[in-house]
Amino acid sequence: MYIPGPSELFHTMASLIPIIQEVLPIVMPASISVTRSADILPPSEHTSSGDQPDDRTDVSPKTVIPAAAPTPAPTPAPAAGPAGGARVISRDAIVGQAESMCATVLIIKPRSSSLIHHNGEQETILYVTSGTGGVLLSQPKDEDERHPERHVLGRGDFAYIPAWLEHQAVNESEFEDLMLVVIRSGSAPVEVNLKTWGGAEMKKARS
């Protein structure tokens, strides 16, 4: 009676792994995961807060530092927020639950902007859920161009951002928040903030 050696057994078992990976979801189907809006945003963020003071304490915001880069003349400079108020807030919606997809919610206060950044190898889709003053800036196509490309966004609009493309989200509205759903092609968001278009990466502040 022929008895296979350890090497043959190993290769046989290894060849079964792809089959097992295909069968397991059928035998043990995954469950749907739901994240409620109330778990992502405090009640004050379900409607536009206008220029009301932002005194939330239950949000883990990402406060934006205005990028030191020239912007088109119609684009306002980011305004300083109320005392203690974040001007740009990012909240996780579905993160770490899928291997190649994640979703976050981005809120940009009136006359404010995100930092210039790219998302590394991740491709990104933006969907505007509310707001009327949205502008998406993307890096100039060549060195001779003075200003970044400008793409106006309104409620219901989608935008696709390729991997590594530098971009910046701006809210030109005087009173209304800009809220976007951000879907990236990775289990968790990757965001590399830059000092300026084509510039060096911003160092994270030490805690």
Backbone bond lengths (Angstrom), bond angles and torsions (degrees), N, CA, C in turn:
res aa  C-N    CA-C-N  psi(-1)  N-CA   C-N-CA  omega(-1)  CA-C   N-CA-C  phi
1 M - - - 1.472 - - 1.528 109.10 -
2 Y 1.334 115.00 128.07 1.468 119.28 -177.42 1.527 110.08 -81.80
3 I 1.317 115.84 129.39 1.469 121.47 177.93 1.529 107.65 -115.29
4 P 1.318 117.94 116.94 1.467 119.81 -178.94 1.526 111.15 -64.60
5 G 1.309 115.09 147.11 1.450 120.57 178.49 1.520 111.72 -78.77
6 P 1.336 116.21 171.71 1.469 120.88 -178.91 1.525 112.79 -56.59
7 S 1.334 116.94 -38.45 1.463 120.07 -178.32 1.524 110.89 -64.85
8 E 1.331 116.97 -42.75 1.461 120.61 179.41 1.521 111.21 -66.05
9 L 1.342 115.63 -40.39 1.465 119.39 178.26 1.522 110.91 -62.33
10 F 1.329 115.78 -40.54 1.467 120.18 -179.48 1.521 110.64 -62.34
11 H 1.342 116.37 -46.52 1.462 120.12 -179.29 1.522 111.43 -66.05
12 T 1.340 116.75 -35.68 1.465 120.05 178.11 1.519 110.82 -64.97
13 M 1.332 116.56 -44.71 1.462 120.95 179.65 1.523 110.76 -66.21
14 A 1.334 116.17 -38.71 1.463 119.66 179.54 1.521 111.14 -63.34
15 S 1.331 116.73 -36.05 1.465 120.09 -179.57 1.524 112.08 -69.32
16 L 1.339 116.85 -19.92 1.464 120.49 -179.71 1.522 112.74 -84.26
17 I 1.335 117.21 -15.55 1.467 120.16 -175.87 1.525 112.39 -58.87
18 P 1.346 120.07 -47.56 1.476 118.55 178.49 1.522 113.24 -59.17
19 I 1.341 116.26 -36.23 1.470 119.59 179.48 1.519 110.13 -67.31
20 I 1.335 115.81 -42.39 1.470 120.07 179.47 1.521 110.41 -62.64
21 Q 1.351 116.66 -40.80 1.460 120.25 -179.84 1.522 111.81 -63.77
22 E 1.339 117.18 -30.92 1.460 120.29 178.58 1.521 111.94 -79.03
23 V 1.328 116.48 -33.37 1.462 120.74 -175.79 1.522 112.05 -81.05
24 L 1.326 118.03 -35.94 1.462 121.02 -175.23 1.526 113.66 -55.12
25 P 1.348 119.83 -45.96 1.467 117.97 178.78 1.517 113.52 -60.05
26 I 1.339 117.64 -25.49 1.462 120.63 178.52 1.521 110.23 -78.69
27 V 1.334 115.50 -44.10 1.462 120.39 -179.16 1.521 110.73 -72.27
28 M 1.341 116.03 -41.74 1.465 121.14 -178.58 1.525 108.29 -124.37
29 P 1.325 118.62 76.05 1.466 121.01 -176.91 1.521 111.81 -62.39
30 A 1.336 115.63 142.79 1.461 120.54 177.98 1.521 109.41 -74.85
31 S 1.312 115.89 161.11 1.459 120.45 -179.52 1.523 109.93 -101.82
32 I 1.317 115.49 157.98 1.461 121.40 177.41 1.521 109.11 -75.12
33 S 1.309 115.69 138.13 1.460 121.31 177.25 1.521 108.74 -111.03
34 V 1.319 116.98 127.66 1.463 122.18 -178.69 1.521 109.20 -118.35
35 T 1.316 116.30 130.33 1.459 121.72 173.38 1.520 107.92 -111.54
36 R 1.321 117.11 118.53 1.460 121.72 -177.34 1.527 110.48 -77.45
37 S 1.331 115.31 148.68 1.461 119.32 179.36 1.523 111.41 -59.01
38 A 1.333 116.17 -34.08 1.460 119.75 179.65 1.523 112.00 -65.70
39 D 1.348 116.25 -24.15 1.462 119.94 178.22 1.529 111.76 -82.36
40 I 1.328 116.59 -18.36 1.462 120.57 -179.31 1.520 111.12 -93.59
41 L 1.334 115.59 -46.78 1.452 120.70 -173.53 1.515 111.05 -122.26
42 P 1.311 117.45 143.20 1.462 119.94 172.47 1.521 109.38 -68.54
43 P 1.341 118.72 160.08 1.466 121.49 -176.28 1.516 113.74 -52.87
44 S 1.322 118.39 -33.65 1.460 121.08 -176.89 1.510 112.73 -65.60
45 E 1.356 117.90 -17.24 1.455 120.35 -177.59 1.523 113.32 -94.84
46 H 1.327 118.33 -1.44 1.456 119.36 -179.91 1.524 111.58 -78.02
47 T 1.313 116.76 -14.08 1.457 121.47 172.67 1.512 107.69 -131.80
48 S 1.312 116.13 161.78 1.462 120.10 -179.44 1.512 109.61 -63.06
49 S 1.320 115.80 133.65 1.453 119.99 -178.33 1.516 111.52 -95.42
50 G 1.349 117.91 -0.05 1.449 120.67 179.35 1.502 111.13 55.68
51 D 1.350 115.55 -136.80 1.459 118.25 -179.49 1.517 111.10 -102.27
52 Q 1.339 116.41 27.97 1.450 120.67 177.23 1.518 110.15 -68.00
53 P 1.325 118.65 146.47 1.469 120.50 176.80 1.509 111.03 -57.57
54 D 1.290 116.32 140.09 1.460 122.44 -177.97 1.525 108.05 -100.39
55 D 1.343 116.37 95.70 1.460 120.13 -174.57 1.517 111.98 -111.86
56 R 1.345 117.54 27.61 1.457 119.57 -179.30 1.518 110.56 -67.89
57 T 1.317 115.09 144.50 1.463 119.89 176.04 1.511 111.49 -121.43
58 D 1.349 117.44 -7.17 1.460 120.09 -176.60 1.522 112.08 -100.38
59 V 1.318 117.54 12.51 1.454 121.97 179.61 1.515 108.89 -107.69
60 S 1.327 116.22 141.70 1.457 120.56 173.31 1.521 107.05 -100.22
61 P 1.322 117.58 82.71 1.457 120.24 -170.80 1.508 113.00 -82.04
62 K 1.314 114.63 162.67 1.449 121.53 171.84 1.519 105.33 -114.49
63 T 1.313 117.54 101.99 1.445 121.37 -176.78 1.516 109.88 -80.27
64 V 1.312 116.58 130.50 1.453 121.10 -173.85 1.514 111.69 -90.19
65 I 1.318 116.63 137.37 1.451 123.16 170.71 1.517 106.84 -96.40
66 P 1.328 119.54 125.74 1.464 120.09 -178.71 1.517 111.42 -55.11
67 A 1.339 116.24 133.72 1.458 120.47 -178.87 1.516 110.41 -74.70
68 A 1.318 115.78 140.95 1.459 121.23 -179.27 1.517 109.90 -86.38
69 A 1.314 115.99 67.25 1.461 120.30 -178.87 1.512 109.08 -139.15
70 P 1.339 117.86 147.67 1.464 119.52 176.91 1.514 110.42 -66.29
71 T 1.322 116.89 139.75 1.455 121.71 177.81 1.514 108.72 -125.01
72 P 1.330 118.30 159.18 1.457 120.47 179.91 1.513 111.45 -56.44
73 A 1.323 116.87 149.36 1.455 121.27 -175.93 1.519 113.60 -54.06
74 P 1.361 120.70 -40.42 1.467 119.55 -178.45 1.513 113.52 -69.05
75 T 1.315 118.69 -15.02 1.454 121.15 -176.31 1.516 110.06 -84.00
76 P 1.335 118.72 120.81 1.460 120.31 -177.94 1.508 111.40 -72.73
77 A 1.305 115.35 153.84 1.461 119.19 174.63 1.511 108.27 -72.56
78 P 1.332 118.46 141.71 1.455 120.74 178.67 1.516 110.92 -56.14
79 A 1.306 115.12 134.36 1.456 119.42 -177.92 1.508 110.70 -92.78
80 A 1.306 115.50 150.95 1.461 119.68 176.01 1.513 108.50 -71.78
81 G 1.309 117.59 137.88 1.449 121.67 -177.37 1.507 112.36 -82.94
82 P 1.324 117.05 172.21 1.448 121.27 175.27 1.513 110.07 -60.06
83 A 1.301 116.26 159.73 1.462 120.57 -178.94 1.517 109.85 -54.51
84 G 1.315 117.14 122.59 1.453 121.59 178.07 1.510 114.13 80.26
85 G 1.335 118.25 2.03 1.454 120.23 -176.26 1.512 112.16 -100.91
86 A 1.336 116.46 131.70 1.458 120.66 176.97 1.517 109.38 -80.01
87 R 1.321 116.54 141.03 1.453 121.28 179.20 1.521 112.20 -92.34
88 V 1.319 117.22 -24.59 1.461 122.15 176.23 1.520 107.79 -132.07
89 I 1.330 116.34 127.36 1.461 121.47 -175.41 1.520 108.91 -126.32
90 S 1.321 116.75 129.59 1.465 121.90 177.03 1.520 108.62 -120.00
91 R 1.341 115.96 128.62 1.456 120.72 -179.47 1.524 109.84 -127.73
92 D 1.336 116.25 137.52 1.462 121.00 177.51 1.528 110.36 -71.15
93 A 1.325 116.52 136.58 1.465 122.21 174.02 1.523 109.44 -109.92
94 I 1.326 117.38 -64.90 1.467 123.17 174.40 1.526 106.89 -126.56
95 V 1.305 116.97 103.28 1.470 122.25 -177.53 1.520 109.21 -135.50
96 G 1.332 116.35 134.25 1.458 120.73 176.82 1.512 114.59 77.88
97 Q 1.329 118.38 12.95 1.459 120.82 -178.89 1.523 112.89 -108.66
98 A 1.316 117.21 -17.19 1.466 121.77 177.32 1.520 108.64 -127.32
99 E 1.323 116.13 152.29 1.457 119.98 -177.28 1.525 112.52 -73.26
100 S 1.315 117.75 -30.69 1.459 119.47 -171.39 1.523 113.60 -131.96
101 M 1.331 116.57 27.07 1.457 119.22 -179.49 1.520 110.00 -159.30
102 C 1.325 116.49 141.89 1.463 120.83 172.36 1.524 108.34 -150.86
103 A 1.325 116.02 160.29 1.464 121.11 -178.29 1.518 109.89 -136.86
104 T 1.319 115.65 136.56 1.456 121.91 175.63 1.523 108.69 -132.38
105 V 1.324 115.77 167.38 1.463 121.75 176.01 1.524 107.84 -116.17
106 L 1.327 115.98 131.30 1.462 121.58 -179.21 1.523 109.37 -117.54
107 I 1.320 116.43 127.16 1.464 122.14 177.81 1.524 108.10 -118.50
108 I 1.330 115.76 125.78 1.463 120.95 178.16 1.525 107.84 -117.60
109 K 1.306 116.08 122.37 1.455 121.69 -178.35 1.538 110.63 -70.70
110 P 1.348 116.79 162.33 1.468 119.84 -179.42 1.525 112.66 -54.59
111 R 1.339 115.55 140.93 1.460 124.27 178.70 1.527 111.67 52.07
112 S 1.323 114.99 45.94 1.465 121.34 179.11 1.521 109.12 -136.81
113 S 1.325 116.76 168.74 1.463 119.90 -179.90 1.510 110.24 -150.29
114 S 1.321 114.97 159.61 1.458 120.47 171.94 1.519 108.15 -77.83
115 L 1.308 116.27 172.80 1.451 120.46 171.00 1.524 109.93 -74.10
116 I 1.309 116.93 157.43 1.459 120.55 168.17 1.526 106.67 -66.64
117 H 1.323 116.88 130.39 1.463 119.03 -176.47 1.528 110.18 -158.71
118 H 1.324 115.64 168.51 1.462 121.48 168.14 1.520 107.84 -132.59
119 N 1.322 116.57 167.10 1.464 121.50 -175.27 1.523 112.62 -110.37
120 G 1.334 116.12 29.99 1.457 119.89 176.95 1.517 111.57 58.87
121 E 1.315 116.73 -134.57 1.462 122.12 -178.14 1.526 112.81 -78.44
122 Q 1.319 117.07 -5.70 1.463 119.90 -176.44 1.529 111.70 -81.67
123 E 1.338 115.71 134.76 1.456 121.44 168.75 1.525 107.73 -84.93
124 T 1.325 116.45 152.41 1.461 120.22 -172.40 1.525 110.92 -135.43
125 I 1.329 115.29 140.67 1.460 121.67 171.40 1.523 108.07 -121.22
126 L 1.329 116.24 130.28 1.461 122.11 175.81 1.524 109.04 -107.22
127 Y 1.337 115.74 141.73 1.463 120.91 173.24 1.522 107.46 -132.17
128 V 1.321 116.67 125.04 1.462 121.41 -178.03 1.523 108.98 -86.84
129 T 1.325 116.85 115.76 1.464 120.71 -179.88 1.521 112.23 -91.50
130 S 1.328 117.65 -28.30 1.463 120.65 177.50 1.520 109.64 -159.19
131 G 1.323 114.73 157.00 1.459 120.10 -179.29 1.515 111.28 112.65
132 T 1.331 115.76 150.46 1.464 120.88 -176.76 1.524 112.88 -123.54
133 G 1.317 118.13 -4.25 1.462 120.27 -174.98 1.504 113.92 -112.13
134 G 1.327 116.83 26.25 1.458 120.05 -174.51 1.520 113.54 -76.48
135 V 1.318 115.69 135.84 1.462 122.33 174.44 1.520 107.80 -136.99
136 L 1.325 116.44 131.67 1.458 121.43 175.74 1.522 107.90 -109.93
137 L 1.319 115.58 118.67 1.457 121.07 178.35 1.521 108.97 -99.02
138 S 1.321 117.14 140.75 1.461 120.95 176.40 1.521 109.06 -129.28
139 Q 1.321 115.85 155.00 1.453 121.51 -171.90 1.525 112.42 -57.41
140 P 1.338 117.97 143.83 1.466 120.68 177.28 1.520 111.08 -56.48
141 K 1.335 116.10 145.74 1.460 119.72 -177.08 1.524 112.64 -75.08
142 D 1.331 117.03 -24.20 1.460 118.71 176.06 1.521 109.54 -144.27
143 E 1.308 116.65 166.15 1.457 122.50 -173.52 1.525 112.75 -68.35
144 D 1.328 118.17 -19.89 1.461 121.16 -178.02 1.526 112.42 -78.34
145 E 1.324 117.01 -18.33 1.462 120.06 179.90 1.520 109.62 -77.61
146 R 1.316 115.57 133.01 1.461 120.56 -176.25 1.524 112.51 -82.19
147 H 1.326 115.19 -38.12 1.457 119.69 -174.33 1.530 110.76 -114.51
148 P 1.329 116.90 152.64 1.471 120.26 176.26 1.525 110.85 -69.93
149 E 1.326 115.42 161.86 1.466 120.03 175.15 1.523 109.36 -67.45
150 R 1.319 115.49 147.42 1.463 121.14 -173.93 1.526 109.55 -121.62
151 H 1.337 116.30 128.08 1.463 121.86 -179.43 1.529 107.97 -129.12
152 V 1.323 117.00 113.90 1.466 121.43 -179.00 1.522 109.48 -78.57
153 L 1.332 116.08 135.12 1.464 121.86 -179.28 1.523 110.18 -125.48
154 G 1.319 116.15 138.21 1.451 121.71 175.04 1.513 110.54 -128.95
155 R 1.311 116.47 175.81 1.463 121.70 -178.22 1.521 110.72 -55.56
156 G 1.340 115.94 130.81 1.452 121.63 179.94 1.515 114.48 92.09
157 D 1.330 117.50 -7.80 1.462 120.58 -179.33 1.526 111.69 -82.33
158 F 1.332 114.95 149.61 1.461 122.89 173.95 1.525 109.06 -112.33
159 A 1.320 115.97 154.28 1.466 121.26 172.48 1.522 108.47 -143.03
160 Y 1.331 115.60 136.41 1.465 121.31 176.54 1.522 108.55 -106.09
161 I 1.333 116.54 131.02 1.463 122.29 -179.39 1.521 108.33 -119.56
162 P 1.325 118.84 115.23 1.466 120.99 179.27 1.524 111.72 -65.23
163 A 1.318 115.45 161.65 1.467 120.91 176.42 1.526 109.87 -58.42
164 W 1.319 115.79 144.68 1.465 124.84 174.92 1.525 114.32 70.06
165 L 1.324 119.59 -4.73 1.462 120.26 -178.07 1.529 110.34 -76.47
166 E 1.308 116.30 124.27 1.463 120.72 178.74 1.532 109.25 -72.14
167 H 1.325 116.58 138.64 1.456 120.52 -179.01 1.519 110.44 -155.28
168 Q 1.318 115.55 168.88 1.463 122.26 -179.16 1.520 108.28 -151.54
169 A 1.320 116.85 130.73 1.466 122.00 177.96 1.524 109.08 -96.89
170 V 1.329 116.08 132.39 1.461 122.02 -175.83 1.525 109.24 -127.68
171 N 1.329 116.26 141.53 1.460 121.76 173.01 1.526 107.88 -113.04
172 E 1.332 116.63 107.49 1.457 121.46 -178.06 1.526 112.73 -87.61
173 S 1.325 117.21 -4.41 1.460 120.44 -178.70 1.526 110.88 -65.24
174 E 1.321 115.03 148.42 1.460 120.32 177.69 1.523 112.02 -81.57
175 F 1.342 117.01 -28.90 1.457 119.34 -170.32 1.522 114.96 -131.77
176 E 1.328 118.62 -19.89 1.462 120.81 -169.65 1.523 112.17 -105.64
177 D 1.328 116.07 135.37 1.463 120.96 174.91 1.523 110.33 -66.45
178 L 1.325 116.21 149.51 1.461 122.51 171.77 1.519 107.31 -106.74
179 M 1.336 116.75 121.34 1.459 121.04 -178.23 1.526 109.77 -119.24
180 L 1.329 115.71 129.55 1.461 121.07 -178.07 1.519 110.71 -130.52
181 V 1.330 115.51 144.96 1.460 121.99 167.48 1.528 106.66 -93.78
182 V 1.331 116.36 128.38 1.463 121.97 -176.72 1.526 108.66 -115.64
183 I 1.323 116.75 117.97 1.465 122.15 179.80 1.518 108.37 -112.87
184 R 1.339 116.47 125.33 1.459 121.40 -178.14 1.527 110.26 -120.62
185 S 1.328 115.38 154.13 1.470 121.22 -177.33 1.523 111.23 -88.65
186 G 1.311 115.95 58.53 1.455 121.79 177.27 1.509 109.47 -160.88
187 S 1.317 116.98 162.40 1.460 120.78 -178.00 1.519 112.27 -65.64
188 A 1.334 116.83 -31.76 1.459 122.42 179.40 1.527 108.19 -140.02
189 P 1.331 117.44 150.93 1.464 119.88 -175.99 1.528 112.61 -64.27
190 V 1.327 114.93 140.83 1.463 122.45 170.76 1.522 106.97 -115.28
191 E 1.315 116.84 127.12 1.460 120.82 -179.34 1.518 108.94 -141.82
192 V 1.320 116.81 118.11 1.461 122.45 -179.61 1.529 107.75 -110.57
193 N 1.326 116.63 108.31 1.457 121.42 -178.58 1.526 110.68 -82.38
194 L 1.332 115.64 140.56 1.462 121.74 -176.07 1.525 110.55 -119.71
195 K 1.335 115.82 153.92 1.462 120.51 179.84 1.524 111.83 -72.59
196 T 1.314 116.82 -31.72 1.458 122.64 178.91 1.521 108.35 -162.16
197 W 1.324 117.57 175.36 1.457 120.21 179.26 1.521 109.99 -60.46
198 G 1.328 116.14 123.64 1.452 120.69 -178.39 1.508 113.66 70.45
199 G 1.333 116.66 11.49 1.455 120.86 -175.14 1.512 113.90 -91.02
200 A 1.326 114.50 -172.35 1.457 121.47 -178.16 1.524 110.67 -74.63
201 E 1.315 114.67 156.46 1.462 120.90 177.96 1.515 110.06 -70.53
202 M 1.323 115.71 138.38 1.461 120.09 177.20 1.517 109.76 -75.73
203 K 1.307 116.10 134.30 1.456 120.17 178.76 1.516 109.52 -78.13
204 K 1.329 115.22 139.14 1.456 119.90 178.77 1.521 109.69 -72.06
205 A 1.323 114.51 141.29 1.460 119.14 179.16 1.516 110.33 -67.54
206 R 1.304 115.74 138.69 1.463 119.89 178.79 1.516 110.02 -74.94
207 S 1.336 114.41 138.54 1.468 118.41 -179.14 1.511 109.94 -86.18
